[in-house]
Amino acid sequence: MGNRGMEELIPLVNRLQDALSTVGESCSLHLPQIAVVGGQSAGKSSVLENFVGRDFLPRGSGIVTRRPLVLQLLSGNTEYGEFLHSKGKKFTDFDEIRKEIEAETQRLTGSNKGISSVPIHLRIYSPHVLNLTLVDLPGITKVPVGDQPADIEYQIRDMIMQFICKENCLILAVTPANTDLANSDALKLAKDVDPQGQRTIGVITKLDLMDKGTNAREILENRLLPLRRGYIGVVNRSQKDIDGKKDIKAALLAEQKFFLSHPAYKHMAERMGTPYLQRTLNQQLTNHIRDTLPAFRSLLQSQLLSLNKEAEEYKQYSPDDTAHRTKTLLQSVQHLAADFEKLIEGSGDIVDTVNLSGGARINRIFHEHFPYQLIKLESDESKLRREINYAIRNIHGVRTGLFTPDMAFQAIVKKQISVLEGPCMKFVDMVSQELMTTVHQCISKLSSFPKLQDETERIVTTEIQQQESKCREQVLLLINIQLAYINTKHEDFIGFTNAQQGYNQINKKIVARMAGNQVIRKGWLTISNIGFMKGGAKEYWFILTAESLSWFKDDEEKEKKYMLPLDNLKLRDVEKGFMSSKFVFAIFNTELRNAYKDYKSLELACNSQEELDSWKASLLQAGVYPEKVTVDEQGNGAPENFTDPQLERQVETIRSLVDSYMSIIYKTIKDLMPKTIMHLMITRVKEFISSELLAQLYALGECSALMDESPEQQKYREEVLRKHAALKEALAVVGNISTSTCTTPMPPPVDSSWIQPSSLATSGKPVVRGLAPSAPRVPAHIGHTPSTSTDGLQHLTGQPHRPPPSVPRRQPPAIPNVK
């Protein structure tokens, strides 16, 4: 065969298959092999039995091969078989091998024609075989039988695709000679995944069953319906021969005699028959292994390198070593403290680019959510004027006051300060919840030790709750301090002498006037309340400044659609639609004018609640405040019309004073609340985790029990060690192989357009299906350089880099209703 330096390659791959089978598919390594593809009764099983020279495969009517059979043929002095699922047990009786295949098939698929993609591994040693690794796949069927589903044809095709779409798999396409080769399902599937024909070998069976006067000479000579690697003809035993227990050796002699004596085939008899097919497959598989070995070795090395550090840690791990358990506990708590600090302080090694987390979410509560809640409190001017009116009149009683009562100012201010308790407590709740979420995110990394995880979560949660309680007390203290003394001598307070009418409006717009036309926010928003007849909801690029809200066609800001002044505008929430995924708010004019063209309000939609809150905060910064219902508990509606000019002057004076003083309170609270929470909750919890948590865990007196591994972690550790050992062994074996060999050149390309894609249904119309499993990818640094064999031919070791073929699939047919 000219492969003296490569005799061990196929046994090497067999050893790799055995080694890597212990770690399942987690290594993502696809070893070179030959997949046998064909329809039912195409003669696949007979070809494999002829290779071995023994009857050992299940036979019967309908679908017999219901699980893939990975058949490893190894040349040896004695003849026996071994199953991977029954290691150490040698089967010298090949009838027992057949029974074991049937039993193992039924174990997973049942006895009523079900199928499974989990392979059976069988290794056969014999002096009569050449080294080969083949995968016998279920025959392609059209009609379901037994308890098979209606889409059995597509299930089998998908199973076949899982094997043949891999670049390391050669395809043995078996087709009977007494059928139309142009409609061969095996060749169609091969064409889908191997359009250049580099991996496909054609096998024509049942040449002795062709009608008299016909032959397959032109096909076997590769002149009619050509394949790049050509065809090899074989003659199997007939069903009568099998029933009569005709010896396979006699059958091989009869096959040889058939080709030597047949006038159409005798000139190429030396290139026909089972022995020649076996030698050819051995040669092609060996060459294929040689060509893919460099890339395969690099893939082994990369996977082994990624596991080295973890495997070394697990090798040194001793579950019963008290010192090691103590060390692991200490390291776990240190990592927890470091992770928590990184999430809070924003210095993490891995930056989340999708969502806000940890300190960033808390910062958003500090500077967006809390200020928004405070501004909502101070924005209802009509309610404030009504309360001042009632307070002044109630203080004067039956008499008419000549002077503005400062008691009204004190009462209104204290009521306004008391209202702050709700938003402040909600503020504490929100920060506490975010702190809990951040802690849980860090503690989840302790899942390898369930008891340690549970105790740590309990201890830290208790600490957060205690600090939250202290923080609430401190917040109440801050509010009570403000209630205890109304400091009318504060340097920022305007005082009675400077109070003037309209101060509230001036105060609200002073920031906007100072900022000029400064841009506050840009972003995409959808105008959702435009009718379908006028174009429907559309997305625009919005720009919010201190004076206006403008929107453009896109973010290039060239085509302006509209500019809306912010004067007399307010915003209100809009309920989310039943089928809508958008979050909506509305802008309207307080003077009952249309906000936008013919629309009373402008409804704007965002994609998330966070985006909605952010836009609201930006609008508040620009002076657009939220709407508030102006009906109190007693049912009092809008403020009464003032008939007393003196009372009107007093209300305006106190309103200006209240606005001035409350702006000082709001400024103080907005400054002190984040500081208080940062000091009493966040910093304290951070210090607790880094300095006191370990001591409390030790105080439990169960340190050894805390470090008991979870069953999942034990399984994972064992899997990593097993995978590491398998990869290391495989790499060592591969490293000792010499790749010097003689090879046969790849035949030139041929026109295979006669093979119709399998995606065409019998009607000729394409049926759209999803993609079959993609071909394996090799890292970019592997195999870009062509390797040259001893005969001067170049073989592209980078061949696995070409994009995997798009494998068409079909929708399964509907299951018929049975009445």
N, C-alpha and C positions, 0 to 999 in steps of 0.2 A: 504493500500500500504506500510505501515511501514515507511512513510516519514513524520511523524508528525512535526519533527523539520525542515523540508525542504519545507513546503508548499509554501513558498514565493520565492523559488529560481527561478522558471521559470518566474513568474511575475517580479522578479528582473531583469532578463536578458532582458525581454521585455522593462522595463523602461530604462535599459542601451542602448538598441538599439535605442529607441526614443531620448535619450539624445545625443548619439554619432552620430546619423544621421544628427544632425544640423551642425556637423563639417566635414561631408563627410568621406573620406578614409584617411584623413591626420593624424589620430591618430594611424593607423595601428593596431587596436585592433579587433580581430576576436572573436566574441561572440559565445558561444555554441548554436547550432541549429541543426535541422534535415533537410536534403535536400532530396526531393522526386525525384528519377531518374527512368526513364523508357521510352520505346518507345511510339510512337503515338498509341492511342487507347489501351494502356495497362491497363487503369482503374485508373490512378493516381487521376484524378479529382473526380471520384466517391468515392474513398477512403476518400478523404478530405471532401467531402460533407456528407458522412456517419458519420464522426467525429462530424460535426456541427449539422447534422440532418436537413439540409436545402439545397435547390437548390440555389446556388449563384455564381457558376463559369460559364464562357462562354462555350458554346458548339457549335459544328459544325463539318464539314468535314475538313480534312487536319490538318494543324498546328493551334491550337486555342490559346494555351498559348505561347505568343510571347514575354513576359517580365517575369522575375522572380517575383513571388508573395510571399512575406514574410508574412505568416499567423500566427498571434498570437492569440491563443485560451485561454481565461481566464474565469474561473468559476465566475458567478455572478447571482444576483437575477433576472435581466431583460435581455432581448435578443435584442441586437442591434450591429451594426458594426460601426467602425470609420476608416477613411483613414488618414495617416500621412500628405498627401498633402492637406487635407481638415479638418484641426484641428477644433474641436468644433462642427462639424456637425455630428449628429447621424443618421444612416440609420437603420430604423426599418423594412423597406420593403426590403427583400433580392433580389427581382427583381431589385430594384434600385442599390443594391451593384453590381450585374452583369453588369448593364448598365454603372456604374461608372468605373468598371475594363476595359470594352471594350473601353470607351471613353479615359481613361488615357493611355491605350495601343496604341490607334490610334494617340494620341497626339505626341508620339515620333516615332512610327514605320510606320505610315500611314495605309491605309486601304487595302493594297494589300500584306499581308503575310510577311512583313518585321519583323525583330527581333531586340531587344535591350537588353543589359545586365543591364540597370538601373532598380532596383527593384521597385515594388509597395508594400507599407506597408499597410496591412489591419489587424485591431484588431477586434476580435469578442468576445463579452461577452454573455454568455449563462449559464443557470443552467444545461444544458445537456452536457457540455463539461468538460474535464479535462485540466489542464494547459499544453499547448503544444506550441512550436514554430517550425513551419515547413516552408520550402521554396519549393514552387511548381515551378519546372523548365520546360522549353519547352521540349516536347517529341522529342526523337531522330528520325530524319527522314533521308531518303535516297535520295528522289527525290525532286528537287526544284519545287515550283509552284509559279504562279503569277510573281511578280518582284523580287523573291528571287534569290540571286546569285547562280552560279553553285556549290560553295563550302559551301552551307548552312549546310550540314551535319557536316562539320568540325567547322563551326562557332558555332553551337549549342553545339558540344562536348567541344569546348574551353570555352564556357560560363559555362557549367556544371562543368568543371575542376576548374574554378575560385572559386567555392563554395566547392566542395568535396575534393580538395587537402589540405584544411586547417585542421589541426589536431583537431580543436574544433568542427568539423562538423560530426554528425552521418549521415550515408547514408542509406536511405530507398530504396532498389532496388526492383522495382515493375516489375513483369514478369507475363504475362498471362499463365494459365495452358495449354492452347491449342496450345502452341508453344514449340519449342525445348529449354529447359532450358539451355542446354550446350552452346547455341549460344546467350544467353541473352546479349544484349548490355549494360544493366544496370549493370549486374554482372561483365562484362568485364571491364567497366570503374571503378567500385569499386575496382576490383582486382589491377588495375594499381596504385591506390593511397593508398590502404589499403591491402597490400599483406598478412598481418597476420590475416585479417578479424576481427580486434578488433572493428571497427566502422560500420560494414556492417550488416544490418538486412534485410533478404529476405521476400518479400511479394508475395504470389501467388494468382492471381485474376482469375476470370472466371472458377472456379472449376466446376460450373454447366453446362458449355458449352463443356466439354470434351466428346470425342466419347464414345458411350455406350461400356461397357466392359473394359474401361480404368479408371484409377484413379491416384492420386498423393500421395498415402499413403506413399510410401517409401521416397518420397521427403520431405513431411511434417514431417515425423519421423526423418528426417535428416540422413537417412541411404544411400540414393542414392543422389549423387551430394551434399555432405554436405557443410554447412557453419558453422563457429564457433558459431555464435549467432542463427543459425537455421532459420526456415521459419515459417511464420504465414499465414494461408489460410483465404481468405475472399470471400464473394459472393456479388457482386454489382448488382444494377438494370440493366436490359437489356435495349437496346435502345427502345424496345416496352414499357417497364415500364416507362421509362423517358418521352416518347411521350405521354403516357397515364396519366401522372402526378401522378404516384404511389407514395404514401406517403413514406418518408424515414423510419419512424417508423415502418410501415408495412413491408418495405423491410428488416429492421433489424430483425424483428420477423421471416420473411421467411428465412433469413440467419441462424438464430439459429435453426429453424426447419430442415433446410437442413443438418446441421452437426449432429444433434441428430438422424436423421433418416437414414443417409447414412451409409451403412454397413462398408465402408472403413474408415470413419472418426468419427463414434460415440464414439469410445473409447477415443478420444482426443478432443471431442467437447468443453470441458472447456478451451482448449488452442487454439481455433480457433475463427474466427469471428472478426468483427470490434471493439466491446467493449473490447475484450482482447488485440487486437492490440493497441488500444488507451491507455489502462492501462500500457502495456509493454513499449510503447514509452515514456509515462510520467515517468515511473520508470527509464528507461535507460537515458533519457535526464537529469533527476534530478541527477542521479549518475554521469553522465558525467560532469555536471556543478560542482558538489561537487569535483570531482577529479581535474578539471582544475582551480578551484577557487584560490588556493594559488599562482600559477604562474601568473594568471590573475591579482590578487591584486598587486603583485610585479611589473608587467608591468605598471599598472595604476600609481603606486607610482613613478616609474622612469620617466615616461612621464610628470607627474605633477611637479616633481622636476625640470626637464629641462625647464619648462615654468614659474616657480614661479617668478624669478627675472624680466623677461620681462613683465609678467602680472602685477606685482606690480607697475612697472614704468608707464604702460599704464593706470592703475586704477587712478593714481594720475594726469594723464595728462588732462588738460582742454584746449581745442583748443582756447577758447576766453579769457583766462587769460593772460593779457599783461605781467605780471611779469614772468609767466612761459615761455612765448615766448622769453622774453629777456634772461632768464637763459639758455634756450635751444640754442639760438643763440651763446651765449658766450661759452657754452660747445662744440658746433659743431666746432667753429673756433679753440678752444684749441686742440680738438682731431685731426683736420686737420693738425695743426702745428706739433703735436707730431708724427702723422703718417708719415708726409713728412720727418721729421728729422730722424726717425727710418729707413726709406727706403734709405735715402742718407748715413747715418752713419753706416748702417748695424747692428743695435741693435734691430731689430724688434722682437716682441714676437712670431710671426709665421714665420718660415724660409721656403722659397720656395726651395724645393729639386729637382725641375724639370727644371726651367729656371732661368737665371740670371735676376735681376731686379734692378732698382734704382741705388744706388751707385756702385754696382758691374759692371753694364754695362758701367757706366761712367769711372770707373777705367780701364776697358778693352780698351776703346777709348784712354785714357791717355797713356797706356803702351804697347799696341799692334797695334791698327790701325794707330795712328799718327806716331810712329817710323817707321812703315812699309812704310808709304807714303814718309817720309824723305829719307829713304835708297833707295827707288826707284829713287829718284832724283839724288843721288850721284853715282849710280851704272853704268851709261853709260859712260864708259871711252873713247870709240872711238869717241863719239860725242864731248866730252870735248877736246880731242887732236885736233880734226878738228877745233873747235872754236879758240883754242889757236894759231894754225897754221895761220888761217886767220887773227886773231888780230895782230900777230907779223908782218906779211907781209904787212898788211894795214897801220900799224904804220910807218914802214920803207919806204913805198911808193916805189919810183923808185930807192931808194938807198939801198945798202946792209949794214945792221947794223952789227957792230962789237960786240956790247954788248946786253945783254938781256934787253929789254925795260920793266921798271916797270909799264908803262901805260897799257901794255897788261895784267899784273897781276891784276891791279886795275879794268880794264874793265870786265875781266872774273869773278872776285869775285863779283862785283856789280850785274852783270847779274845773277849769281848763287843765290845771296841773294834775288833779286827781284822775282825769281821763287818761293821762299818760301811762297809768299803771298797766292797762290792758296791752297796748303795743309793746311795752317794755318786757312784760312777762312772756308774751309771744316771742319776742326776740330771744329771750333766754331759752325757751323751748326749742326754737329752730337751731340755735348753736349747739345745744345739748344733743339734739338728734343727729346733727352732722358729726359731732364728736364721737357718738356711738357708732355711726356708720364707718368712720375712719378707723376706729379701734377694731371693729369686727373685720375690716378688710385686712388689717395687719395680723390679727389673731388667727385668721383662716389659714395662714401659712404653717400653723402648728398642728394641722390636721393629721400628721403622722403619729401624733401622741394625743389621742382623744381625751384622756383624763387631764393632761396638762392643759389642753385647749379649753375644756369646760371650766376648770378651776381658775385659769387666768381670766377667762371672760367674766366669770362671776365676781372675782375680786376687783377687776378694773371697772366693771359696770357699777358695782357698789360705790366705788370711789367717785365715779362721775356723778352719780345720784347725790352723794353727800356734798360734793362741791357745787352742784346745781342748787341744792337747798340753801347753802351759804350765799350763793350768788343772788338768789331770790330775796333773801333777807337784806342783803346789801342794796339791792335795787329799791326795795321798799324804803330803806333808810334814806337813800338819795331823794326819793320823792317826798318823804316826810320832812327832810331838811328844807326843801324848797317851800313846803307848805308852812313851815314854822315861822318863817320871816320873809315878808315881801319887801325886798330892798329897793325902795323907790329912789335911792341915792346912787344907784348903779350908773357908771359913767356912760353906758350906752342907752340908758332910759331917757326918753324925751322930756318927761315931766309934764305937769299940768300946763305950765305957761307956754310950752311949745306944741301942745296938742293942736292939731288943725284938721279940718275936714278934708277928706280924700287921702289921708296919710296911708291908708291901707293899700290903695291902688298904686301910690308912688313906691311904697315899700316893696310891693310884689314885682314891680317892673324895673327896679333899680339895677338888678343884676343884668338884665337884658340890655339896658341902656349902656352900662359900663362895657359890656362885651361887644356892643355893636352888632354886626352881622356875622358873628363867629359861628362856624359850623360845629354843631353839638354831636350829630350822629349821621351816619350814612348806612344804607342797607336796602335789601329787597323786601317789599311788601306787596300784598295782593289787594287790589280794590275789589271787594267781594259783593257789593250791593248794586253794581251796574247791571241793568236788565239784559236779557239775552238779545233783544232786538237792537240794543245799542252796543253790542260787541261782547257782552258778558264779562265775567271776572277776568282780570288780567294782572300780571305781575309787572311792577315798575321799580325803578331805582329811585329811592327817596333820599332827600337831603333835608335835615332839620337844622335850622339856625335859630338864633335868639329872636328873630323877627318873623320867620316864615317857614312853611313846609312846602317844599317843591318836589316834583317827581319828573323823572326822565324816562325815555324809552329803554335805555340800558345804562350800564355803569360807565360808559364812555362820556356821559353827561354832555352830549352834543345836542340832542333833540329834546328840549324841555316841553313837557305836556301841560303843566299847570303850576302856578305858584299861589299858595294859600296863606294870607297873613294870619298871624296868631292872635290878633286882637279879638277879645270876647269869645274865644274858643274854650271849650271844656271837653273832657273825655269821659266815656262811660264804658263799662264792660258789656259784651254781647254774648249771649248764651251760645255754646258750641252746637252746631247742627248735628242732627242724628247720624247722618252718614259722612259728616265732615271730619277731617283729621286736622283742620286748621284751628288756630286760637285767634279770636277776633276781638277787636275793640273799636269803638266809634268816636269820631270827633264831630261836635255840633256847635252851633252858634247860640250864645245865651240870649241874644236879642231877637230870637225867633226868625232870623233870616236864614236863607239856604246856606249851608256850609260849602256846597260845591255844585255849581250849575243849578240843575233842577232838583237836587237832592237835599233834604233837610239835614242829613248827616252823611259823613264819609266813613264807611266801614272798612277797616284795614285788617288783613289777616296775616298771621305769622305761622311758622312751621313748628314752634315749640313754646311751652309755657315760659321757659327761661328767656327766649327772645321777646315774648310779650311783656314780661316784667321789665326787661331792659329798655324797651321802647317807652313804657310808661314812665320809668325813672327819667329818661331823657326829656320827655315832654314836660314833666314836672320841672326839670331844670330850666326849660325854656319858658315856664310860666303858664303852661296849660294844665289846669288842675282837674281832678276827677269830680264828677257830678255827685251830689249827695241828696238824699230824700229830705225834704224840709218839713216833716211832720213829727211833732214831739209826742210824748206818752199820753198827754191829755187830749190829743187830737187837734191841737192848735195848728193852724195852717200857716199861710204866708204872714209875714209881719203886718201889723195894722198900719193903716195910713196915718201919718202923724198930723194931728190937727193943732198941736201945741208947738209953735216954733222953738220955745225954750226947751221943751223936752227933746225935740229933734237935735238941738245943739248939744245937749247933755249926752245923748246917746252917741253922737259922733265923737265927742271928746273922749268918752270912756272907751269907745271902740278903738280909737287911735292909741290910747294908753295901753289897753289890753294887748293890742297887736305889738306894740313896742316891747312891752315886758315879756310877752310869750315868745317873741323872737329870741330874746336873751335866754329864756328857759330851754327852748328847742335847741339852740346852739350849744348850751351847756350839756343837755342830755345826749345829744348826738356825739358829743366829744367824750363824755364820761362812760357811757354804756359800753362801747367796744373795749375801753381800757379796763373797766371793771370785770367784764367777762374774760378778757385775755388774762388778767391777773388771777382771778379766783377760780376759773375753770380750766382754761387751756394750759396755762403755764403750770398750775398745780398738778393736773393730770399727767403732763409730760414729765414733771419731776418725780411724781409717784411711780410711774412705770420704770424710770431709769434708776431710781435709788431705793424704793421701798417694796416693789413687787416681789423681787427675789426673796426678801426676808419673810414676807407673808406666805410665800409658797413653801419655804423651809419650815415655817411655823405649823404647817399642816401635819408635819411628821410622817408624810407618806411620799417622800421624794422619789424613792425607788419605784413605787407604784405609778407615780405620775408619768414616768418615762416608758411605760409599757407601749409597745408599738401597736398600731391598728392592724387588723388582718390585711387591709388593702396595702399598707406600707410594707408589711412583710412580703407580700406577693410582689410588689413593685421592686423591692430590693433584690429579691431572688431573681426576678426577670432581668434586671439590669446586669447582675453578675453572670447569669446564664448567657445573655446576649453578648456581653463583653468576652466571655470565654470562647463562645462560638466564633465571633469575629476574629479573635486573636488566633485561634486554631486555623480558621480558614485562610487568614493572611499568611500564616507561616507555611501552610501547604502550598499556596499559590506562589509564594516567594521562591520555593525550591524547584519550580518547573522551568525547564528550558523551552523556549519558544522557537527553536530552530527546526524547520520542517520543510518538506517538499509539498507542494500543493498544486491542485489543478486550477487553471485560470477560470475566472468568472466568464461564462459565455456572453457574447455581445447581446444588447437589447433586441427584442423582437416586438413586432406589432401584436399586442394582445387586446386590441380594441374589440375583438370578437366576443370577449367575455363581458356579458351585460352586468352592470352593478347589481348587487343583491337588494339595493334599496328600491328597485322597480318591482311593483306588484305584477301579478299575472295580467292585469288590465293594461299594463304599460304606464300607469300613472305613478309618480313617485309618492311614497307615503312617508311623512315626516316623523322621525323618531328622535329621541335624545341621543347623546353621544355615548358610545361604549367606553369602558375604562381607558384612560389615556395611557399611551406608551410611557415607559419609565424615562425620567430625565436624568442626565448625567451632569454633574457640576461643570460650570463653564470652563474651568481650567483643565479639563481632562480631554485628551484625545483630539486635539486640533491638528496634530501632525500626522501625515500619512506614513504608514509603516510599509517597508518594502520586504517582500519575501525573497527566498533564495532564487526564485526564477525571474526576478526583476519586476514582478507585477506589484502594483501598489494596491493596498487594501486600506480603506479609510477607517482608521480606528475611531474617528469622530462621527461615525455613521449614526450613533444614537442621538446626535444633536439635531438631526433634521426634524422638523415638526411632526408630531404623530399624525397619522392620517385621520381624517374625519370619518368616523365609522357610523354609517346610517343605521337607525333603528326604526322599528315600526310600532305603532300602537297595537296592543293586543286586541283581537276581535272580541266583540261583545259576547258575554256568556248567554246562550239562549235560555229563554224562560221555559221551564218545564211545567206543563199543566197537569 
